[in-house]
């Protein structure tokens, strides 16, 4: 091979690599620019989660109720919690603009520098609570397990402990066990007055959101400690509510109320019992990275 040919080949390889790099950069959306309109920077798109989630219904409501969203044809993209948080992760890495459906308690607020947007029209309700629901008659058929469900209350920081452990790769069951071991005083309160189950079965259903994976596994481990035989089953939100309403399952810690699961509660309220509020001060809404400094309210989502 002549020198000239080699030069030519190396030259074309270099050109090729350059084009490749340039096109890769080109496909990466630009960093957030506070001086230009946000809508076109994010394609007028809110990154959502699974279609059945209550936060998706609230967001559809927001898309209609806020003229700035409705008039500019903002849209909600369906995905999953996992896909949403990974898209958010990437956007933050490159300081890109993004608007997501966000909620608390959730590790996303610990892991990412994000903020809720103000919701002056209350599309997401004021404050949510996490309720434990049971089928009618559970208190009579299984008063011991019912008592434990009645005792089960905790707070966002406790729940986050379990959620973060799971997010770091721990098996939910193990994360729940570890949490119980680390919190003997709390555990004593949870088990207070709960009689031995002597192998009595109890069926818990939940939706596989991080928060409910945490609460369901903690309750299940507590029940086991008292000699009950809990089974846990993950379902979509509609079948989860239906399972309790029809008595196919006994209880669930996955009811976000009054707004998030409001439609299901309305549909089933004569057939389910709210046993206890396990956590107060939960919240759902739209969230953006903190570097989007000029975006602080849903009303700031304009063109
Ligand atoms: N979430 C988490 C659920 C409830 C728990 C906010 C994603 C929802 O939107 O229905």
py3Dmol code that shows the C-alpha trace and the ligand (Angstrom):
import py3Dmol

protein = """\
ATOM      1  CA  UNK A   1       0.000   0.000   0.000  1.00  0.00           C
ATOM      2  CA  UNK A   2       1.364   3.421  -0.896  1.00  0.00           C
ATOM      3  CA  UNK A   3       1.726   6.171   1.638  1.00  0.00           C
ATOM      4  CA  UNK A   4      -0.868   8.163  -0.214  1.00  0.00           C
ATOM      5  CA  UNK A   5      -3.449   5.374   0.033  1.00  0.00           C
ATOM      6  CA  UNK A   6      -2.829   4.981   3.755  1.00  0.00           C
ATOM      7  CA  UNK A   7      -3.241   8.721   4.236  1.00  0.00           C
ATOM      8  CA  UNK A   8      -6.457   8.600   2.274  1.00  0.00           C
ATOM      9  CA  UNK A   9      -7.819   5.708   4.334  1.00  0.00           C
ATOM     10  CA  UNK A  10      -6.902   7.251   7.684  1.00  0.00           C
ATOM     11  CA  UNK A  11      -8.379  10.496   6.429  1.00  0.00           C
ATOM     12  CA  UNK A  12     -11.720   8.917   5.559  1.00  0.00           C
ATOM     13  CA  UNK A  13     -11.819   7.013   8.838  1.00  0.00           C
ATOM     14  CA  UNK A  14     -11.278  10.254  10.725  1.00  0.00           C
ATOM     15  CA  UNK A  15     -14.024  11.961   8.688  1.00  0.00           C
ATOM     16  CA  UNK A  16     -16.354   9.065   9.360  1.00  0.00           C
ATOM     17  CA  UNK A  17     -15.715   9.208  13.101  1.00  0.00           C
ATOM     18  CA  UNK A  18     -16.223  12.945  13.127  1.00  0.00           C
ATOM     19  CA  UNK A  19     -19.564  12.623  11.329  1.00  0.00           C
ATOM     20  CA  UNK A  20     -20.583   9.898  13.760  1.00  0.00           C
ATOM     21  CA  UNK A  21     -19.737  12.030  16.784  1.00  0.00           C
ATOM     22  CA  UNK A  22     -21.449  15.071  15.331  1.00  0.00           C
ATOM     23  CA  UNK A  23     -24.628  13.210  14.511  1.00  0.00           C
ATOM     24  CA  UNK A  24     -24.659  11.633  17.982  1.00  0.00           C
ATOM     25  CA  UNK A  25     -24.393  15.115  19.492  1.00  0.00           C
ATOM     26  CA  UNK A  26     -27.068  16.385  17.156  1.00  0.00           C
ATOM     27  CA  UNK A  27     -29.569  13.764  18.328  1.00  0.00           C
ATOM     28  CA  UNK A  28     -29.070  14.813  21.931  1.00  0.00           C
ATOM     29  CA  UNK A  29     -31.539  17.593  22.800  1.00  0.00           C
ATOM     30  CA  UNK A  30     -29.950  20.829  23.847  1.00  0.00           C
ATOM     31  CA  UNK A  31     -29.599  22.029  27.423  1.00  0.00           C
ATOM     32  CA  UNK A  32     -32.480  23.901  28.961  1.00  0.00           C
ATOM     33  CA  UNK A  33     -32.629  27.468  27.707  1.00  0.00           C
ATOM     34  CA  UNK A  34     -34.571  29.739  30.043  1.00  0.00           C
ATOM     35  CA  UNK A  35     -34.645  32.483  27.437  1.00  0.00           C
ATOM     36  CA  UNK A  36     -36.607  30.581  24.843  1.00  0.00           C
ATOM     37  CA  UNK A  37     -40.067  29.036  25.071  1.00  0.00           C
ATOM     38  CA  UNK A  38     -40.247  25.830  27.056  1.00  0.00           C
ATOM     39  CA  UNK A  39     -43.011  24.107  25.068  1.00  0.00           C
ATOM     40  CA  UNK A  40     -41.040  23.733  21.877  1.00  0.00           C
ATOM     41  CA  UNK A  41     -37.988  22.608  23.872  1.00  0.00           C
ATOM     42  CA  UNK A  42     -39.892  19.611  25.248  1.00  0.00           C
ATOM     43  CA  UNK A  43     -42.239  19.102  22.295  1.00  0.00           C
ATOM     44  CA  UNK A  44     -45.135  20.215  24.492  1.00  0.00           C
ATOM     45  CA  UNK A  45     -44.817  16.864  26.243  1.00  0.00           C
ATOM     46  CA  UNK A  46     -45.123  15.825  29.870  1.00  0.00           C
ATOM     47  CA  UNK A  47     -43.368  12.532  30.605  1.00  0.00           C
ATOM     48  CA  UNK A  48     -45.854  10.340  32.477  1.00  0.00           C
ATOM     49  CA  UNK A  49     -46.061   6.817  33.875  1.00  0.00           C
ATOM     50  CA  UNK A  50     -48.400   3.824  33.455  1.00  0.00           C
ATOM     51  CA  UNK A  51     -51.783   4.610  31.939  1.00  0.00           C
ATOM     52  CA  UNK A  52     -53.798   3.306  34.908  1.00  0.00           C
ATOM     53  CA  UNK A  53     -52.151   5.525  37.515  1.00  0.00           C
ATOM     54  CA  UNK A  54     -54.231   8.169  39.240  1.00  0.00           C
ATOM     55  CA  UNK A  55     -51.582  10.792  38.595  1.00  0.00           C
ATOM     56  CA  UNK A  56     -52.193  10.271  34.861  1.00  0.00           C
ATOM     57  CA  UNK A  57     -55.922  10.998  35.292  1.00  0.00           C
ATOM     58  CA  UNK A  58     -55.077  14.122  37.325  1.00  0.00           C
ATOM     59  CA  UNK A  59     -52.662  15.230  34.596  1.00  0.00           C
ATOM     60  CA  UNK A  60     -55.329  14.778  31.908  1.00  0.00           C
ATOM     61  CA  UNK A  61     -57.521  17.001  34.063  1.00  0.00           C
ATOM     62  CA  UNK A  62     -54.731  19.581  34.277  1.00  0.00           C
ATOM     63  CA  UNK A  63     -54.288  19.487  30.491  1.00  0.00           C
ATOM     64  CA  UNK A  64     -57.933  20.536  30.158  1.00  0.00           C
ATOM     65  CA  UNK A  65     -58.171  22.960  33.067  1.00  0.00           C
ATOM     66  CA  UNK A  66     -55.069  25.052  32.511  1.00  0.00           C
ATOM     67  CA  UNK A  67     -55.627  27.269  29.449  1.00  0.00           C
ATOM     68  CA  UNK A  68     -51.864  27.589  28.923  1.00  0.00           C
ATOM     69  CA  UNK A  69     -51.665  23.782  28.510  1.00  0.00           C
ATOM     70  CA  UNK A  70     -54.919  23.346  26.578  1.00  0.00           C
ATOM     71  CA  UNK A  71     -54.291  26.203  24.151  1.00  0.00           C
ATOM     72  CA  UNK A  72     -50.845  24.984  23.214  1.00  0.00           C
ATOM     73  CA  UNK A  73     -51.878  21.357  22.874  1.00  0.00           C
ATOM     74  CA  UNK A  74     -49.589  20.031  25.573  1.00  0.00           C
ATOM     75  CA  UNK A  75     -49.746  16.266  25.777  1.00  0.00           C
ATOM     76  CA  UNK A  76     -49.054  13.533  28.264  1.00  0.00           C
ATOM     77  CA  UNK A  77     -46.795  10.683  27.303  1.00  0.00           C
ATOM     78  CA  UNK A  78     -47.580   7.277  28.813  1.00  0.00           C
ATOM     79  CA  UNK A  79     -44.659   5.111  29.929  1.00  0.00           C
ATOM     80  CA  UNK A  80     -43.869   3.518  33.287  1.00  0.00           C
ATOM     81  CA  UNK A  81     -42.399   4.705  36.597  1.00  0.00           C
ATOM     82  CA  UNK A  82     -39.102   3.024  35.698  1.00  0.00           C
ATOM     83  CA  UNK A  83     -38.916   4.560  32.219  1.00  0.00           C
ATOM     84  CA  UNK A  84     -39.930   7.976  33.529  1.00  0.00           C
ATOM     85  CA  UNK A  85     -37.260   8.035  36.247  1.00  0.00           C
ATOM     86  CA  UNK A  86     -34.585   6.856  33.834  1.00  0.00           C
ATOM     87  CA  UNK A  87     -35.541   9.550  31.290  1.00  0.00           C
ATOM     88  CA  UNK A  88     -35.440  12.081  34.108  1.00  0.00           C
ATOM     89  CA  UNK A  89     -32.029  10.813  35.183  1.00  0.00           C
ATOM     90  CA  UNK A  90     -30.632  11.279  31.685  1.00  0.00           C
ATOM     91  CA  UNK A  91     -32.172  14.718  31.237  1.00  0.00           C
ATOM     92  CA  UNK A  92     -30.641  15.876  34.505  1.00  0.00           C
ATOM     93  CA  UNK A  93     -27.246  14.530  33.555  1.00  0.00           C
ATOM     94  CA  UNK A  94     -27.229  16.810  30.503  1.00  0.00           C
ATOM     95  CA  UNK A  95     -29.221  19.696  32.079  1.00  0.00           C
ATOM     96  CA  UNK A  96     -31.941  19.228  29.502  1.00  0.00           C
ATOM     97  CA  UNK A  97     -35.505  20.491  29.887  1.00  0.00           C
ATOM     98  CA  UNK A  98     -38.078  17.962  31.080  1.00  0.00           C
ATOM     99  CA  UNK A  99     -41.497  17.962  32.767  1.00  0.00           C
ATOM    100  CA  UNK A 100     -42.566  14.783  34.576  1.00  0.00           C
ATOM    101  CA  UNK A 101     -45.392  13.468  36.695  1.00  0.00           C
ATOM    102  CA  UNK A 102     -43.906  13.402  40.188  1.00  0.00           C
ATOM    103  CA  UNK A 103     -45.088  12.202  43.595  1.00  0.00           C
ATOM    104  CA  UNK A 104     -43.983  11.921  47.157  1.00  0.00           C
ATOM    105  CA  UNK A 105     -43.033   9.802  49.043  1.00  0.00           C
ATOM    106  CA  UNK A 106     -40.686   8.573  46.339  1.00  0.00           C
ATOM    107  CA  UNK A 107     -36.921   8.313  46.097  1.00  0.00           C
ATOM    108  CA  UNK A 108     -36.902  10.545  42.985  1.00  0.00           C
ATOM    109  CA  UNK A 109     -37.031  13.585  45.292  1.00  0.00           C
ATOM    110  CA  UNK A 110     -33.998  12.305  47.205  1.00  0.00           C
ATOM    111  CA  UNK A 111     -31.973  11.251  44.204  1.00  0.00           C
ATOM    112  CA  UNK A 112     -32.690  14.078  41.773  1.00  0.00           C
ATOM    113  CA  UNK A 113     -32.655  17.869  42.210  1.00  0.00           C
ATOM    114  CA  UNK A 114     -36.303  18.355  41.261  1.00  0.00           C
ATOM    115  CA  UNK A 115     -39.187  20.504  42.484  1.00  0.00           C
ATOM    116  CA  UNK A 116     -42.972  20.326  42.328  1.00  0.00           C
ATOM    117  CA  UNK A 117     -44.735  22.941  40.233  1.00  0.00           C
ATOM    118  CA  UNK A 118     -47.435  24.967  41.978  1.00  0.00           C
ATOM    119  CA  UNK A 119     -50.915  23.837  41.105  1.00  0.00           C
ATOM    120  CA  UNK A 120     -53.197  26.835  41.684  1.00  0.00           C
ATOM    121  CA  UNK A 121     -56.174  25.023  40.156  1.00  0.00           C
ATOM    122  CA  UNK A 122     -55.717  22.012  42.429  1.00  0.00           C
ATOM    123  CA  UNK A 123     -55.836  19.495  39.590  1.00  0.00           C
ATOM    124  CA  UNK A 124     -53.883  17.121  41.856  1.00  0.00           C
ATOM    125  CA  UNK A 125     -55.817  17.887  45.037  1.00  0.00           C
ATOM    126  CA  UNK A 126     -54.328  19.601  48.053  1.00  0.00           C
ATOM    127  CA  UNK A 127     -52.739  16.768  49.982  1.00  0.00           C
ATOM    128  CA  UNK A 128     -52.984  13.042  49.647  1.00  0.00           C
ATOM    129  CA  UNK A 129     -52.974  10.291  52.197  1.00  0.00           C
ATOM    130  CA  UNK A 130     -52.127   6.633  51.832  1.00  0.00           C
ATOM    131  CA  UNK A 131     -54.965   4.526  53.093  1.00  0.00           C
ATOM    132  CA  UNK A 132     -55.247   0.860  53.930  1.00  0.00           C
ATOM    133  CA  UNK A 133     -58.445  -0.635  52.563  1.00  0.00           C
ATOM    134  CA  UNK A 134     -60.039  -3.985  53.330  1.00  0.00           C
ATOM    135  CA  UNK A 135     -62.921  -6.053  52.096  1.00  0.00           C
ATOM    136  CA  UNK A 136     -66.123  -5.827  54.090  1.00  0.00           C
ATOM    137  CA  UNK A 137     -66.169  -8.395  56.857  1.00  0.00           C
ATOM    138  CA  UNK A 138     -62.426  -8.794  57.321  1.00  0.00           C
ATOM    139  CA  UNK A 139     -62.698  -7.385  60.848  1.00  0.00           C
ATOM    140  CA  UNK A 140     -65.048 -10.260  61.768  1.00  0.00           C
ATOM    141  CA  UNK A 141     -63.324 -13.048  59.813  1.00  0.00           C
ATOM    142  CA  UNK A 142     -59.766 -12.158  60.727  1.00  0.00           C
ATOM    143  CA  UNK A 143     -59.779  -9.690  63.648  1.00  0.00           C
ATOM    144  CA  UNK A 144     -56.104 -10.294  64.448  1.00  0.00           C
ATOM    145  CA  UNK A 145     -54.766  -9.369  61.028  1.00  0.00           C
ATOM    146  CA  UNK A 146     -57.295  -6.525  60.928  1.00  0.00           C
ATOM    147  CA  UNK A 147     -55.858  -5.183  64.181  1.00  0.00           C
ATOM    148  CA  UNK A 148     -52.381  -5.134  62.666  1.00  0.00           C
ATOM    149  CA  UNK A 149     -53.664  -3.230  59.641  1.00  0.00           C
ATOM    150  CA  UNK A 150     -55.314  -0.780  62.041  1.00  0.00           C
ATOM    151  CA  UNK A 151     -51.960  -0.326  63.838  1.00  0.00           C
ATOM    152  CA  UNK A 152     -49.987   0.231  60.657  1.00  0.00           C
ATOM    153  CA  UNK A 153     -49.032   3.913  60.409  1.00  0.00           C
ATOM    154  CA  UNK A 154     -45.697   5.395  59.417  1.00  0.00           C
ATOM    155  CA  UNK A 155     -44.174   8.459  57.782  1.00  0.00           C
ATOM    156  CA  UNK A 156     -42.440   9.465  54.569  1.00  0.00           C
ATOM    157  CA  UNK A 157     -38.930   9.128  55.928  1.00  0.00           C
ATOM    158  CA  UNK A 158     -39.555   5.580  57.178  1.00  0.00           C
ATOM    159  CA  UNK A 159     -41.134   4.602  53.898  1.00  0.00           C
ATOM    160  CA  UNK A 160     -38.228   6.161  52.006  1.00  0.00           C
ATOM    161  CA  UNK A 161     -35.778   3.994  53.954  1.00  0.00           C
ATOM    162  CA  UNK A 162     -37.393   0.864  52.566  1.00  0.00           C
ATOM    163  CA  UNK A 163     -37.873   2.346  49.085  1.00  0.00           C
ATOM    164  CA  UNK A 164     -34.228   3.400  48.819  1.00  0.00           C
ATOM    165  CA  UNK A 165     -33.015  -0.023  49.924  1.00  0.00           C
ATOM    166  CA  UNK A 166     -35.129  -1.618  47.194  1.00  0.00           C
ATOM    167  CA  UNK A 167     -33.971   0.974  44.693  1.00  0.00           C
ATOM    168  CA  UNK A 168     -30.389   0.083  45.582  1.00  0.00           C
ATOM    169  CA  UNK A 169     -31.060  -3.498  44.587  1.00  0.00           C
ATOM    170  CA  UNK A 170     -32.275  -5.082  47.818  1.00  0.00           C
ATOM    171  CA  UNK A 171     -35.112  -7.617  47.548  1.00  0.00           C
ATOM    172  CA  UNK A 172     -38.317  -6.000  48.887  1.00  0.00           C
ATOM    173  CA  UNK A 173     -38.852  -8.760  51.421  1.00  0.00           C
ATOM    174  CA  UNK A 174     -35.310  -8.404  52.759  1.00  0.00           C
ATOM    175  CA  UNK A 175     -35.549  -4.602  52.799  1.00  0.00           C
ATOM    176  CA  UNK A 176     -38.751  -4.862  54.855  1.00  0.00           C
ATOM    177  CA  UNK A 177     -37.167  -7.354  57.257  1.00  0.00           C
ATOM    178  CA  UNK A 178     -34.096  -5.137  57.727  1.00  0.00           C
ATOM    179  CA  UNK A 179     -36.275  -2.122  58.360  1.00  0.00           C
ATOM    180  CA  UNK A 180     -38.263  -3.985  61.007  1.00  0.00           C
ATOM    181  CA  UNK A 181     -35.063  -5.150  62.690  1.00  0.00           C
ATOM    182  CA  UNK A 182     -33.710  -1.605  62.757  1.00  0.00           C
ATOM    183  CA  UNK A 183     -36.902  -0.189  64.259  1.00  0.00           C
ATOM    184  CA  UNK A 184     -37.834  -2.302  67.270  1.00  0.00           C
ATOM    185  CA  UNK A 185     -39.832   0.411  69.082  1.00  0.00           C
ATOM    186  CA  UNK A 186     -41.962   1.119  66.066  1.00  0.00           C
ATOM    187  CA  UNK A 187     -42.406  -2.603  65.473  1.00  0.00           C
ATOM    188  CA  UNK A 188     -43.622  -3.058  69.045  1.00  0.00           C
ATOM    189  CA  UNK A 189     -46.332  -0.471  68.400  1.00  0.00           C
ATOM    190  CA  UNK A 190     -47.332  -2.128  65.150  1.00  0.00           C
ATOM    191  CA  UNK A 191     -47.673  -5.505  66.827  1.00  0.00           C
ATOM    192  CA  UNK A 192     -49.377  -4.157  69.935  1.00  0.00           C
ATOM    193  CA  UNK A 193     -52.498  -6.141  70.804  1.00  0.00           C
ATOM    194  CA  UNK A 194     -52.225  -8.355  67.722  1.00  0.00           C
ATOM    195  CA  UNK A 195     -53.031 -11.959  68.657  1.00  0.00           C
ATOM    196  CA  UNK A 196     -51.142 -14.903  67.201  1.00  0.00           C
ATOM    197  CA  UNK A 197     -52.395 -15.875  63.767  1.00  0.00           C
ATOM    198  CA  UNK A 198     -51.735 -19.618  64.072  1.00  0.00           C
ATOM    199  CA  UNK A 199     -51.190 -19.906  60.343  1.00  0.00           C
ATOM    200  CA  UNK A 200     -54.296 -18.006  59.287  1.00  0.00           C
ATOM    201  CA  UNK A 201     -54.075 -16.878  55.667  1.00  0.00           C
ATOM    202  CA  UNK A 202     -54.442 -13.271  54.530  1.00  0.00           C
ATOM    203  CA  UNK A 203     -54.272 -12.045  50.972  1.00  0.00           C
ATOM    204  CA  UNK A 204     -52.863  -8.595  50.264  1.00  0.00           C
ATOM    205  CA  UNK A 205     -52.992  -6.973  46.844  1.00  0.00           C
ATOM    206  CA  UNK A 206     -51.098  -3.903  45.729  1.00  0.00           C
ATOM    207  CA  UNK A 207     -49.944  -1.959  42.706  1.00  0.00           C
ATOM    208  CA  UNK A 208     -46.238  -2.310  42.055  1.00  0.00           C
ATOM    209  CA  UNK A 209     -45.293   1.311  42.723  1.00  0.00           C
ATOM    210  CA  UNK A 210     -42.182   1.727  44.873  1.00  0.00           C
ATOM    211  CA  UNK A 211     -44.175   3.143  47.780  1.00  0.00           C
ATOM    212  CA  UNK A 212     -46.627   0.259  47.783  1.00  0.00           C
ATOM    213  CA  UNK A 213     -43.924  -2.363  47.320  1.00  0.00           C
ATOM    214  CA  UNK A 214     -42.442  -0.933  50.534  1.00  0.00           C
ATOM    215  CA  UNK A 215     -45.636  -0.774  52.619  1.00  0.00           C
ATOM    216  CA  UNK A 216     -47.001  -4.129  51.458  1.00  0.00           C
ATOM    217  CA  UNK A 217     -43.784  -5.955  52.234  1.00  0.00           C
ATOM    218  CA  UNK A 218     -43.456  -4.384  55.673  1.00  0.00           C
ATOM    219  CA  UNK A 219     -47.054  -5.323  56.552  1.00  0.00           C
ATOM    220  CA  UNK A 220     -46.517  -8.816  55.182  1.00  0.00           C
ATOM    221  CA  UNK A 221     -43.361  -9.328  57.288  1.00  0.00           C
ATOM    222  CA  UNK A 222     -45.147  -8.032  60.394  1.00  0.00           C
ATOM    223  CA  UNK A 223     -47.994 -10.473  59.792  1.00  0.00           C
ATOM    224  CA  UNK A 224     -45.492 -13.306  59.452  1.00  0.00           C
ATOM    225  CA  UNK A 225     -43.895 -12.340  62.764  1.00  0.00           C
ATOM    226  CA  UNK A 226     -47.276 -12.899  64.397  1.00  0.00           C
ATOM    227  CA  UNK A 227     -47.829 -16.276  62.802  1.00  0.00           C
ATOM    228  CA  UNK A 228     -50.108 -15.275  59.914  1.00  0.00           C
ATOM    229  CA  UNK A 229     -49.607 -16.596  56.383  1.00  0.00           C
ATOM    230  CA  UNK A 230     -49.797 -13.563  54.128  1.00  0.00           C
ATOM    231  CA  UNK A 231     -49.655 -13.727  50.348  1.00  0.00           C
ATOM    232  CA  UNK A 232     -49.041 -10.616  48.311  1.00  0.00           C
ATOM    233  CA  UNK A 233     -50.100 -10.077  44.732  1.00  0.00           C
ATOM    234  CA  UNK A 234     -49.312  -7.163  42.436  1.00  0.00           C
ATOM    235  CA  UNK A 235     -52.150  -6.000  40.184  1.00  0.00           C
ATOM    236  CA  UNK A 236     -53.046  -3.007  38.048  1.00  0.00           C
ATOM    237  CA  UNK A 237     -54.971  -0.347  39.917  1.00  0.00           C
ATOM    238  CA  UNK A 238     -58.476  -1.266  38.636  1.00  0.00           C
ATOM    239  CA  UNK A 239     -58.180  -5.008  39.423  1.00  0.00           C
ATOM    240  CA  UNK A 240     -56.572  -4.148  42.767  1.00  0.00           C
ATOM    241  CA  UNK A 241     -59.655  -2.187  43.832  1.00  0.00           C
ATOM    242  CA  UNK A 242     -61.946  -4.820  42.343  1.00  0.00           C
ATOM    243  CA  UNK A 243     -60.147  -7.602  44.205  1.00  0.00           C
ATOM    244  CA  UNK A 244     -60.923  -5.949  47.552  1.00  0.00           C
ATOM    245  CA  UNK A 245     -64.469  -4.975  46.557  1.00  0.00           C
ATOM    246  CA  UNK A 246     -65.352  -8.512  45.502  1.00  0.00           C
ATOM    247  CA  UNK A 247     -63.592 -10.127  48.458  1.00  0.00           C
ATOM    248  CA  UNK A 248     -61.155 -11.974  46.175  1.00  0.00           C
ATOM    249  CA  UNK A 249     -58.445 -10.353  48.302  1.00  0.00           C
ATOM    250  CA  UNK A 250     -58.519  -9.179  51.917  1.00  0.00           C
ATOM    251  CA  UNK A 251     -56.700  -5.870  52.052  1.00  0.00           C
ATOM    252  CA  UNK A 252     -54.389  -3.393  50.373  1.00  0.00           C
ATOM    253  CA  UNK A 253     -52.151  -0.563  51.576  1.00  0.00           C
ATOM    254  CA  UNK A 254     -52.173   1.028  48.111  1.00  0.00           C
ATOM    255  CA  UNK A 255     -55.092   3.485  48.217  1.00  0.00           C
ATOM    256  CA  UNK A 256     -53.902   7.034  47.489  1.00  0.00           C
ATOM    257  CA  UNK A 257     -56.836   9.292  48.426  1.00  0.00           C
ATOM    258  CA  UNK A 258     -58.801  11.472  48.101  1.00  0.00           C
ATOM    259  CA  UNK A 259     -57.700  12.500  44.605  1.00  0.00           C
ATOM    260  CA  UNK A 260     -55.282   9.987  43.056  1.00  0.00           C
ATOM    261  CA  UNK A 261     -57.513   6.908  43.339  1.00  0.00           C
ATOM    262  CA  UNK A 262     -60.645   9.016  43.752  1.00  0.00           C
ATOM    263  CA  UNK A 263     -62.410   7.505  40.742  1.00  0.00           C
ATOM    264  CA  UNK A 264     -61.978   3.963  42.057  1.00  0.00           C
ATOM    265  CA  UNK A 265     -63.019   4.927  45.537  1.00  0.00           C
ATOM    266  CA  UNK A 266     -66.188   6.492  44.160  1.00  0.00           C
ATOM    267  CA  UNK A 267     -66.929   3.327  42.216  1.00  0.00           C
ATOM    268  CA  UNK A 268     -66.304   0.904  45.088  1.00  0.00           C
ATOM    269  CA  UNK A 269     -66.904   2.849  48.277  1.00  0.00           C
ATOM    270  CA  UNK A 270     -69.906   0.751  49.365  1.00  0.00           C
ATOM    271  CA  UNK A 271     -67.878  -2.427  48.994  1.00  0.00           C
ATOM    272  CA  UNK A 272     -64.597  -1.544  50.656  1.00  0.00           C
ATOM    273  CA  UNK A 273     -63.719  -0.296  54.098  1.00  0.00           C
ATOM    274  CA  UNK A 274     -61.032   2.245  54.850  1.00  0.00           C
ATOM    275  CA  UNK A 275     -59.221   0.680  57.780  1.00  0.00           C
ATOM    276  CA  UNK A 276     -56.551   3.263  58.465  1.00  0.00           C
ATOM    277  CA  UNK A 277     -54.564   6.153  57.047  1.00  0.00           C
ATOM    278  CA  UNK A 278     -51.049   4.732  57.034  1.00  0.00           C
ATOM    279  CA  UNK A 279     -49.287   7.887  55.862  1.00  0.00           C
ATOM    280  CA  UNK A 280     -50.199  11.563  55.709  1.00  0.00           C
ATOM    281  CA  UNK A 281     -48.871  14.429  53.615  1.00  0.00           C
ATOM    282  CA  UNK A 282     -48.346  12.556  50.364  1.00  0.00           C
ATOM    283  CA  UNK A 283     -48.432  14.611  47.209  1.00  0.00           C
ATOM    284  CA  UNK A 284     -48.726  14.203  43.447  1.00  0.00           C
ATOM    285  CA  UNK A 285     -48.168  16.764  40.712  1.00  0.00           C
ATOM    286  CA  UNK A 286     -45.872  17.908  37.950  1.00  0.00           C
ATOM    287  CA  UNK A 287     -42.176  18.270  38.625  1.00  0.00           C
ATOM    288  CA  UNK A 288     -39.165  19.748  36.835  1.00  0.00           C
ATOM    289  CA  UNK A 289     -35.429  19.882  37.562  1.00  0.00           C
ATOM    290  CA  UNK A 290     -34.407  22.786  39.810  1.00  0.00           C
ATOM    291  CA  UNK A 291     -32.172  24.244  37.103  1.00  0.00           C
ATOM    292  CA  UNK A 292     -35.378  25.232  35.289  1.00  0.00           C
ATOM    293  CA  UNK A 293     -35.387  28.231  37.632  1.00  0.00           C
ATOM    294  CA  UNK A 294     -38.048  30.291  35.883  1.00  0.00           C
ATOM    295  CA  UNK A 295     -40.579  27.416  35.819  1.00  0.00           C
ATOM    296  CA  UNK A 296     -42.322  27.230  39.185  1.00  0.00           C
ATOM    297  CA  UNK A 297     -46.008  26.765  38.467  1.00  0.00           C
ATOM    298  CA  UNK A 298     -48.063  24.722  36.023  1.00  0.00           C
ATOM    299  CA  UNK A 299     -49.085  28.145  34.704  1.00  0.00           C
ATOM    300  CA  UNK A 300     -45.470  28.681  33.620  1.00  0.00           C
ATOM    301  CA  UNK A 301     -45.780  25.850  31.093  1.00  0.00           C
ATOM    302  CA  UNK A 302     -46.555  27.920  28.055  1.00  0.00           C
ATOM    303  CA  UNK A 303     -45.342  28.006  24.521  1.00  0.00           C
TER     304      UNK A 303
END
"""
ligand_1 = """\
10
LIG
N -48.529 7.047 42.140
C -47.821 6.377 43.205
C -49.818 6.340 42.102
C -50.147 6.114 43.486
C -48.819 5.789 44.065
C -48.665 8.442 42.487
C -47.811 6.828 40.909
C -50.895 6.865 41.163
O -50.669 7.838 40.467
O -51.971 6.294 41.087
"""
view = py3Dmol.view(width=600, height=400)
view.addModel(protein, "pdb")
view.setStyle({"model": 0}, {"cartoon": {"style": "trace"}})
view.addModel(ligand_1, "xyz")
view.setStyle({"model": 1}, {"stick": {}})
view.zoomTo()
view.show()
